[in-house]
């Protein structure tokens, strides 16, 4: 597991039954949607990742008509909380 984005992409892939590459891309695009092109992903905080999941990622998943969206978002937030140490390691 290289970083938090890869980790979250893997978890999302499992939850929506898609491959990891597009789900990781969804997360990266959601970050850009939320914070713009100039954001340095390695400097994102836990709260910023929460915001991405709750807002931009949710919207992208709605656009592709993912079922059980509330459960998926809730599960992703739990995964983020349980793996906060990845954010710390990523910023070093």
NORCORVEN-V455053 format. One record per backbone hydrogen bond with DSSP energy under -0.5 kcal/mol. CO is the residue of the C=O (numbers start at 1). NH is the residue of the N-H. E is the energy in kcal/mol with one decimal. If there is no record, write none. Layout:
co/nh/e
CO/NH/E
CO/NH/E
This chain:
co/nh/e
3/7/-2.4
4/8/-3.0
5/9/-2.5
6/10/-2.3
7/11/-2.3
8/12/-2.8
9/13/-2.3
10/14/-1.9
11/15/-1.8
12/16/-2.3
13/17/-1.0
13/18/-1.6
19/23/-1.3
20/24/-2.8
21/25/-2.1
22/26/-2.3
23/27/-1.8
24/28/-2.3
25/29/-2.9
26/30/-2.2
27/31/-2.0
28/32/-2.0
29/33/-2.7
30/34/-2.1
31/35/-2.7
32/36/-2.5
36/39/-1.0
39/41/-0.8
40/43/-2.2
41/44/-1.6
45/49/-2.2
46/50/-2.4
47/51/-2.1
48/52/-2.1
49/53/-2.4
50/54/-2.9
51/55/-2.1
52/57/-2.9
53/58/-0.8
55/59/-2.3
56/60/-2.4
57/61/-2.5
58/62/-2.5
59/63/-2.1
60/64/-0.9
61/66/-2.0
62/65/-1.8
66/69/-0.5
68/72/-2.4
69/73/-2.7
70/74/-2.4
71/75/-2.8
72/76/-2.5
73/77/-2.2
74/78/-1.9
75/79/-2.6
76/80/-2.4
77/81/-2.5
78/82/-2.8
79/83/-0.9
80/83/-0.8
81/84/-1.1
83/86/-1.7
83/87/-0.5
84/87/-0.9
84/88/-1.3
85/89/-2.5
86/90/-2.4
87/91/-1.5
88/92/-0.6
89/92/-0.8
